[in-house]
Amino acid sequence: MPALGGHRGPPLRNLIYLWVINMANTFLIGGNGNQQVHLNLRMGNRHGLIAGATGTGKTVTLQILAEGFAKAGVPVFMADIKGDLSGLATAGKPHPKIDERIQTIKIENYQQRLFPCVFWDLYAKKGHAVRATLSDMGPLLLSNFFQLNDTQTGVLYAAFKIADDQGLLMLDLKDLQAMLNFMKDNSKELEGEYGGMSDASIAAIQRRLMMLEQEGADNFLGEPALDLQHLMQVTLEGTGVINILDATTLVNQPKLYSIFLLWLISELFENLPEQGDADQPKMVFFFDEAHLLFNDAPKLLIEKIEQVVRLIRSKGVGIYFISQSPADIPDSVLGQLGNRVQHALRAFTPKDQQAVKIAAQTFRPNPNFSTESVITQLGIGEALVSVLDEKGTPTPVERVLIAPPSSRIGPLSDEERTQVMSRSPYKSIYDKAVDRESAYEILKGRIATEQQVLEKQKIQEQIRQQQERDFKEAQKQQEQLRKQQEQIQKQQEREQRQTERSTSKRESAVEAFAKSAARAVGSSVGRQIARGILGSLLGGRR
């Protein structure tokens, strides 16, 4: 078939085929009656931004984008801050306002339907538990997130290195706490190989861990760890599974929410292979309340996020931030977001007016209207939209009505959520926590063994001391017995001497008496003899 102008070109059926393929590789975001705006799936990994004041329709826009990617077979992960996104799991219901919008935007073949959803929850209450191990998180992410100085960062790296060298698994918070206590108790023995480990640096890390634990990080850090492949499933019909993280409680713990989001995109960046240019993303993430990720974040952490956002698109992953104003996103990150949907902003204060000006400057101008003026005039469900074309160039901003979602606008009831979760293939995998032997248990066992050894040594020392006391007591008793025996012996000797002296005195008295008696007798006899002799002599004279 001749082409126009006399030149031969591709057959008309080929042009129609190419047009169908091109349209099939896009999905509708919204329209204004004159023009529809579609997001090109080939540019879906060039990231995006949904911004606007509270109550202007960001949630419905997020729902539309999630449905569009899922219909194309792209798995989706989103954080549900208000609990409204669970309605994706059931079909919507007819409504006059929906019919009116369908007619205004000129949507053809609109059907209300449900989408395959899996619910997740870091607190394991409204979804399957989401867990990661400390080893998966690593010291670099933790040190950046905790804003540690160089010395403290070195100590944290040493904790992971010592654990690796000693074959100790680092799975949860108590493992790291146990390792830090071990380092503190054995700093002199370890510093030769791993460098100095001051108690002050260890204490600083422990304080930050305590803050994280108070936010509920002990629910997040542990096993079984999340398998990222379970977030990247496609049904047999070719529909991407939508993973919905219940963040109604998590949003009140900004540190935990931030570290979870940062870990998730970092893990994808580290583990997914390079994809290059593809017809559609491998996966898309939607992070609501994105300002929580950047508020009070140190420069190094923002640089890390910028690096991941810039490079992860080569892995086929698209990241879409949802926040109230583009000003909530650092310029270095904002510049990476190619697809943008801006809902109404209010300009009541000078700060608000500055936010409006910043938001307007992020769009490619449309000569038909003033972007800065229109931002403050948008109604609910209305937005300014700019997407990347086939060449990656931003299209001029268009003022459109956001298309109505096919699924329910609004949350599931508790009973409906329970039914969806009961059909999940992951309930037997993640619903029960596992606490296998790791650094905490091993170090605790070592301490218990050391305590047993010390206790045994203590008992042995007590026995030795008791034996020594018993021996001294026996020696003392023997000494006392010896002294008593000596005293008895001396007493006996004294008594013997006294007896001997008494005997000797008695003998002397008898002898004296005998001698006296003898003398007396002798004298009497002598006198008698003398008298006898003398009498004889004298008588003879007579």
HUDABEL-V593087 format. One record per residue. N is the residue number from 0. RES is the residue in one small letter. SS is DSSP state (~ for helix, > for strand, _ for the rest). PSI is psi in degrees with one decimal (999 if undefined). OMEGA is omega in radians with two decimals (* if undefined). Layout:
n=[N N]
res=[RES RES]
ss=[SS SS]
psi=[PSI PSI]
omega=[OMEGA OMEGA]
//
This chain:
n=[0 1 2 3 4 5 6 7 8 9 10 11 12 13 14 15 16 17 18 19 20 21 22 23 24 25 26 27 28 29 30 31 32 33 34 35 36 37 38 39 40 41 42 43 44 45 46 47 48 49 50 51 52 53 54 55 56 57 58 59 60 61 62 63 64 65 66 67 68 69 70 71 72 73 74 75 76 77 78 79 80 81 82 83 84 85 86 87 88 89 90 91 92 93 94 95 96 97 98 99 100 101 102 103 104 105 106 107 108 109 110 111 112 113 114 115 116 117 118 119 120 121 122 123 124 125 126 127 128 129 130 131 132 133 134 135 136 137 138 139 140 141 142 143 144 145 146 147 148 149 150 151 152 153 154 155 156 157 158 159 160 161 162 163 164 165 166 167 168 169 170 171 172 173 174 175 176 177 178 179 180 181 182 183 184 185 186 187 188 189 190 191 192 193 194 195 196 197 198 199 200 201 202 203 204 205 206 207 208 209 210 211 212 213 214 215 216 217 218 219 220 221 222 223 224 225 226 227 228 229 230 231 232 233 234 235 236 237 238 239 240 241 242 243 244 245 246 247 248 249 250 251 252 253 254 255 256 257 258 259 260 261 262 263 264 265 266 267 268 269 270 271 272 273 274 275 276 277 278 279 280 281 282 283 284 285 286 287 288 289 290 291 292 293 294 295 296 297 298 299 300 301 302 303 304 305 306 307 308 309 310 311 312 313 314 315 316 317 318 319 320 321 322 323 324 325 326 327 328 329 330 331 332 333 334 335 336 337 338 339 340 341 342 343 344 345 346 347 348 349 350 351 352 353 354 355 356 357 358 359 360 361 362 363 364 365 366 367 368 369 370 371 372 373 374 375 376 377 378 379 380 381 382 383 384 385 386 387 388 389 390 391 392 393 394 395 396 397 398 399 400 401 402 403 404 405 406 407 408 409 410 411 412 413 414 415 416 417 418 419 420 421 422 423 424 425 426 427 428 429 430 431 432 433 434 435 436 437 438 439 440 441 442 443 444 445 446 447 448 449 450 451 452 453 454 455 456 457 458 459 460 461 462 463 464 465 466 467 468 469 470 471 472 473 474 475 476 477 478 479 480 481 482 483 484 485 486 487 488 489 490 491 492 493 494 495 496 497 498 499 500 501 502 503 504 505 506 507 508 509 510 511 512 513 514 515 516 517 518 519 520 521 522 523 524 525 526 527 528 529 530 531 532 533 534 535 536 537 538 539 540 541]
res=[m p a l g g h r g p p l r n l i y l w v i n m a n t f l i g g n g n q q v h l n l r m g n r h g l i a g a t g t g k t v t l q i l a e g f a k a g v p v f m a d i k g d l s g l a t a g k p h p k i d e r i q t i k i e n y q q r l f p c v f w d l y a k k g h a v r a t l s d m g p l l l s n f f q l n d t q t g v l y a a f k i a d d q g l l m l d l k d l q a m l n f m k d n s k e l e g e y g g m s d a s i a a i q r r l m m l e q e g a d n f l g e p a l d l q h l m q v t l e g t g v i n i l d a t t l v n q p k l y s i f l l w l i s e l f e n l p e q g d a d q p k m v f f f d e a h l l f n d a p k l l i e k i e q v v r l i r s k g v g i y f i s q s p a d i p d s v l g q l g n r v q h a l r a f t p k d q q a v k i a a q t f r p n p n f s t e s v i t q l g i g e a l v s v l d e k g t p t p v e r v l i a p p s s r i g p l s d e e r t q v m s r s p y k s i y d k a v d r e s a y e i l k g r i a t e q q v l e k q k i q e q i r q q q e r d f k e a q k q q e q l r k q q e q i q k q q e r e q r q t e r s t s k r e s a v e a f a k s a a r a v g s s v g r q i a r g i l g s l l g g r r]
ss=[_ > _ ~ ~ ~ _ > _ _ _ ~ ~ ~ ~ ~ ~ ~ ~ ~ ~ ~ ~ ~ _ > > > > > > _ _ _ _ > > > > > ~ ~ ~ ~ ~ ~ _ > > > > _ _ _ _ _ _ ~ ~ ~ ~ ~ ~ ~ ~ ~ ~ ~ ~ ~ ~ _ _ _ > > > > > > _ _ _ _ ~ ~ ~ ~ ~ _ > _ _ _ _ ~ ~ ~ ~ ~ ~ ~ ~ ~ ~ _ _ _ _ _ _ _ _ _ _ _ > > > > > _ _ _ _ _ _ > > _ _ > _ ~ ~ ~ ~ ~ ~ ~ ~ ~ ~ ~ ~ ~ _ _ _ ~ ~ ~ ~ ~ ~ ~ ~ ~ ~ ~ ~ ~ ~ ~ ~ _ _ _ _ _ _ _ ~ ~ ~ ~ ~ ~ ~ ~ ~ ~ ~ ~ ~ _ ~ ~ ~ ~ ~ ~ ~ ~ _ _ _ _ ~ ~ ~ ~ ~ ~ ~ ~ ~ ~ ~ ~ ~ ~ ~ ~ _ _ ~ ~ ~ ~ > _ > _ _ _ _ ~ ~ ~ ~ _ _ > _ _ _ _ _ > _ > > > > > _ _ _ ~ ~ ~ _ ~ ~ ~ ~ ~ ~ ~ ~ ~ ~ ~ ~ ~ ~ ~ ~ ~ ~ _ _ _ _ _ _ _ _ _ _ _ > > > > > _ _ _ ~ ~ ~ ~ _ _ _ _ ~ ~ ~ ~ ~ ~ ~ ~ ~ ~ ~ ~ ~ ~ ~ ~ ~ _ > > > > > > > _ _ ~ ~ ~ _ _ ~ ~ ~ ~ _ _ _ _ > > > > _ _ _ _ _ _ _ ~ ~ ~ ~ ~ ~ ~ ~ ~ ~ ~ ~ _ _ _ _ _ _ _ _ _ ~ ~ ~ ~ ~ _ _ _ _ _ _ > > > > > _ > _ _ _ _ _ > _ _ _ > > > > > _ _ _ _ > _ _ _ _ _ _ ~ ~ ~ ~ ~ ~ ~ ~ ~ _ _ _ _ ~ ~ ~ ~ _ _ _ > _ _ _ _ ~ ~ ~ ~ ~ ~ ~ ~ ~ ~ ~ ~ ~ ~ ~ ~ ~ ~ ~ ~ ~ ~ ~ ~ ~ ~ ~ ~ ~ ~ ~ ~ ~ ~ ~ ~ ~ ~ ~ ~ ~ ~ ~ ~ ~ ~ ~ ~ ~ ~ ~ ~ ~ ~ ~ ~ ~ ~ ~ ~ ~ ~ ~ ~ ~ ~ ~ ~ ~ ~ ~ ~ ~ ~ ~ ~ ~ ~ ~ ~ ~ ~ ~ ~ ~ ~ ~ ~ ~ ~ ~ ~ ~ ~ ~ ~ ~ ~ ~ ~ ~ ~ ~ _]
psi=[126.1 144.1 165.6 145.2 7.2 -7.0 142.2 137.2 -171.1 146.1 151.4 -37.9 -31.6 -39.0 -41.5 -41.4 -44.8 -37.9 -42.1 -44.4 -42.4 -44.3 -33.3 -21.9 21.2 168.0 154.2 133.9 -45.1 -177.5 175.0 17.9 -34.2 -28.0 142.6 148.3 122.6 146.9 126.9 120.6 -28.4 -22.8 11.4 -23.7 10.4 14.3 175.4 174.6 134.4 117.1 159.7 158.3 164.4 133.6 13.2 -5.8 17.3 -37.8 -42.5 -38.9 -44.1 -40.2 -42.9 -45.9 -42.3 -42.8 -41.7 -46.0 -42.1 -43.2 -33.1 -1.4 19.8 120.1 148.0 141.4 131.2 147.9 123.2 99.4 -42.9 -7.0 5.1 -24.0 -9.7 -18.2 -13.3 -22.2 -1.8 156.5 149.0 173.2 148.3 145.2 141.0 -38.6 -35.0 -43.6 -41.5 -42.0 -36.2 -42.7 -41.0 -44.7 -15.3 52.8 130.7 149.8 36.6 130.3 139.2 131.9 165.5 168.4 146.6 122.0 147.0 128.7 137.7 156.8 124.6 -24.8 2.8 35.7 -42.2 21.4 176.9 145.1 137.8 120.5 153.7 152.6 159.1 -34.9 -38.6 -37.7 -45.3 160.5 -28.9 -48.2 -43.4 -43.8 -39.7 -42.9 -37.7 -4.6 47.2 146.9 179.3 -41.7 -46.5 -38.2 -40.4 -39.5 -40.4 -42.5 -38.9 -37.1 -45.1 -36.8 -43.0 -41.3 -43.5 -45.1 -31.9 7.0 33.7 124.2 135.4 97.9 -40.9 -177.9 -38.7 -24.4 -44.8 -40.1 -43.4 -38.8 -41.0 -39.6 -38.4 -42.8 -38.5 -41.4 -21.8 30.7 -38.1 -38.3 -28.5 -25.9 -23.2 -35.4 -32.7 1.1 174.8 143.1 88.4 148.0 -32.0 -42.4 -42.5 -42.4 -36.5 -42.2 -41.3 -35.3 -40.6 -36.3 -36.8 -40.6 -41.6 -37.4 -36.4 -23.6 -1.9 19.8 -21.4 -21.5 -31.5 -39.4 114.7 -162.0 157.8 133.6 149.0 128.4 115.7 -25.8 -24.4 -12.4 -1.4 44.3 149.7 135.9 167.8 -26.6 -5.5 14.8 132.4 137.5 135.6 116.3 122.9 114.8 118.3 114.8 19.6 -32.9 -39.1 -32.9 -22.2 -5.0 77.4 -34.6 -46.0 -41.0 -43.0 -46.4 -30.4 -48.4 -42.7 -40.7 -43.0 -49.6 -30.6 -40.7 -42.8 -41.9 -39.5 -31.8 -25.5 142.2 161.8 138.8 -31.4 -162.5 131.8 165.6 -23.3 162.6 159.3 -29.0 153.8 137.0 139.0 118.0 103.4 159.3 51.6 -23.7 -24.6 -25.0 -23.8 -18.0 127.6 19.1 138.2 162.4 -40.4 -37.4 -42.0 -39.4 -37.5 -44.2 -43.9 -42.3 -45.0 -45.5 -38.5 -37.6 -20.8 -18.7 -25.9 -14.0 2.6 21.4 129.0 140.0 126.8 121.4 140.2 123.1 171.6 -30.7 145.6 -23.5 -16.2 -15.8 130.9 146.0 -37.3 -28.8 -40.3 -34.6 -14.9 -4.9 105.6 -34.6 124.1 136.5 118.5 113.3 -177.6 145.0 147.2 138.4 66.7 -25.5 164.2 -35.9 -41.3 -41.6 -37.2 -38.0 -38.8 -43.2 -41.6 -43.7 -41.4 -35.2 -17.1 -8.3 151.6 124.6 150.6 123.1 -12.5 -13.2 164.4 115.1 -42.9 -37.2 -40.8 -32.4 -37.9 -6.6 -6.1 140.2 178.5 131.9 3.8 146.8 160.4 129.3 135.5 129.8 170.4 135.6 -171.9 -30.0 -0.3 15.6 133.7 135.0 155.1 143.3 139.8 143.5 117.1 163.2 132.8 135.3 148.2 139.3 158.3 -24.9 178.5 138.2 108.2 164.9 162.9 156.7 166.1 -38.4 -40.7 -39.7 -43.0 -39.4 -42.4 -43.8 -33.2 -23.1 -1.9 137.9 -5.0 -0.3 -32.6 -8.3 -45.0 -11.6 -12.3 124.6 149.2 131.7 79.7 172.2 125.6 -160.9 -42.6 -50.4 -40.8 -46.6 -36.3 -39.9 -39.8 -43.8 -41.2 -41.5 -44.5 -40.2 -38.9 -42.6 -45.4 -39.5 -41.8 -43.8 -37.5 -43.8 -44.0 -40.4 -39.8 -41.3 -44.4 -45.3 -37.7 -41.2 -40.3 -41.6 -41.3 -40.8 -45.2 -38.0 -40.5 -43.2 -40.4 -44.1 -40.3 -39.8 -41.9 -40.0 -40.1 -44.2 -40.6 -42.9 -41.0 -42.3 -41.9 -42.4 -44.5 -39.8 -43.2 -41.2 -41.6 -45.2 -38.7 -43.3 -41.6 -41.8 -44.8 -41.8 -39.3 -41.5 -42.0 -38.0 -40.6 -42.1 -39.0 -37.8 -42.0 -43.4 -41.4 -41.8 -43.5 -43.9 -41.9 -44.6 -42.1 -41.7 -41.6 -45.5 -44.2 -40.1 -40.1 -46.3 -39.6 -41.5 -42.2 -43.3 -42.5 -41.8 -39.7 -43.0 -46.9 -37.7 -37.5 -42.1 -44.3 -41.5 -30.3 -30.4 -35.7 999]
omega=[-3.10 3.09 3.12 3.13 3.09 3.14 3.12 3.11 -3.14 3.11 -3.11 -3.14 3.09 3.11 3.11 -3.14 3.14 3.13 3.11 3.13 -3.13 3.13 3.13 -3.12 3.06 2.97 -3.00 2.99 -3.13 3.14 -3.10 -3.11 3.13 -3.04 3.03 3.09 3.13 3.03 3.14 -3.08 3.09 3.11 -3.11 3.12 3.07 3.02 -3.09 -3.11 2.96 -3.07 3.11 -3.14 3.13 3.08 -3.11 3.05 -3.12 -3.08 3.12 3.09 3.09 3.13 3.13 -3.14 3.13 3.11 -3.11 3.11 -3.13 3.11 -3.13 3.13 3.13 3.07 -3.06 2.97 -3.14 3.05 -3.10 -3.05 -3.06 -3.13 -3.07 -3.00 3.13 3.11 3.08 -3.07 3.11 -3.08 3.08 3.14 3.14 3.13 -3.13 -3.13 3.10 3.11 -3.14 -3.12 3.11 -3.14 -3.12 -3.09 -3.12 3.12 3.09 3.07 3.09 3.11 3.05 -3.04 3.04 3.11 3.11 -3.07 2.99 -3.11 3.13 -3.14 3.11 -3.13 3.04 3.12 -3.11 3.13 3.10 -3.13 3.05 -3.10 3.03 3.11 3.08 3.12 3.08 -3.10 3.05 -3.08 -3.10 -3.14 -3.13 -3.11 3.09 -3.10 -3.12 -3.13 3.14 3.04 -3.04 -3.13 3.14 3.08 3.09 3.11 3.13 3.08 3.13 3.13 3.13 -3.13 3.12 3.12 3.12 -3.09 -3.11 3.09 -3.11 3.11 3.08 -3.02 -3.05 -3.06 -3.10 3.05 -3.14 3.09 3.14 3.13 3.11 3.08 3.10 3.13 3.14 -3.10 -3.06 -3.04 -3.11 -3.14 -3.04 -2.98 3.12 -3.11 -3.01 3.14 -3.10 3.14 -3.08 3.10 -3.12 3.13 3.12 3.14 3.13 3.10 -3.13 3.10 3.13 3.06 3.12 3.10 3.13 3.12 3.13 3.09 3.09 -3.11 3.11 3.04 -3.08 -3.07 -3.13 -3.13 0.02 -3.13 -3.13 3.02 -3.06 3.11 3.11 3.05 -3.00 -3.08 3.08 -3.12 3.11 3.11 3.12 3.12 3.09 3.13 3.13 3.11 -3.06 3.09 3.07 -3.10 -3.13 3.07 -3.08 -3.09 3.09 3.09 -2.97 -3.14 3.14 3.13 -3.12 -3.08 3.09 -3.13 -3.12 3.10 -3.05 -3.12 3.09 3.12 3.11 -3.14 -3.09 -2.95 -3.10 3.11 3.07 -3.12 -3.06 3.13 -3.13 -3.12 3.13 -3.14 3.04 3.13 3.13 3.12 3.03 -3.12 3.13 -3.10 -3.04 -3.12 3.12 3.14 -3.02 -3.11 3.09 3.13 3.11 -3.08 -3.12 -3.14 3.10 3.09 3.11 3.12 3.13 -3.13 -3.12 -3.13 -3.10 -3.01 -3.03 3.11 3.07 3.04 3.11 -3.11 3.05 -3.13 -3.12 -3.14 3.09 -3.13 -3.09 -3.09 3.03 3.14 3.10 -3.08 3.10 -3.09 -3.11 3.10 -3.12 -3.13 3.14 -3.02 -3.01 -3.11 -2.99 3.05 -3.10 3.03 -3.01 2.97 3.11 -3.07 -3.12 -3.08 3.07 3.11 3.10 -3.14 3.10 3.11 3.10 -3.14 3.12 -3.14 -3.12 -3.11 -3.13 -3.11 2.95 -3.01 3.00 -3.07 -3.07 3.13 3.10 -3.10 -3.10 3.14 -3.06 -3.09 -3.11 -3.09 -3.08 3.07 3.13 -3.12 3.12 -3.06 2.95 -3.03 3.01 -3.13 3.11 3.11 -3.08 -3.12 -3.12 3.13 3.11 3.07 3.06 -3.09 3.12 3.05 -3.03 2.90 3.12 -3.11 3.12 3.12 3.09 -3.13 -3.08 2.98 -3.08 -3.00 2.97 2.97 3.13 -3.14 3.14 3.11 -3.14 3.13 3.12 -3.12 -3.13 3.13 -3.08 3.10 -3.05 -3.06 3.14 -3.09 -2.96 -3.00 3.13 -3.13 3.10 -3.14 -3.12 -3.08 -3.13 -3.03 -3.10 -3.09 -3.11 3.12 3.08 3.09 3.10 3.13 3.13 3.12 3.11 3.10 3.09 3.11 3.12 3.12 3.10 3.09 3.11 3.11 3.11 3.11 3.08 3.10 3.13 3.13 3.12 3.10 3.11 3.09 3.12 3.14 3.12 3.12 3.10 3.10 3.13 3.13 3.09 3.13 3.10 3.12 3.12 3.13 3.09 3.12 3.10 3.12 3.11 -3.14 3.11 3.13 3.11 3.13 3.11 -3.14 3.13 3.13 3.10 3.12 3.14 3.13 3.13 3.13 -3.12 3.14 3.14 3.13 3.14 3.12 3.14 -3.14 3.14 3.12 -3.14 -3.14 3.13 3.13 -3.13 3.14 3.14 3.14 -3.11 -3.11 -3.12 3.14 -3.11 3.14 3.13 3.13 -3.11 3.12 3.13 -3.11 -3.10 3.13 3.14 -3.11 -3.10 3.12 -3.13 -3.12 -3.12 *]
//
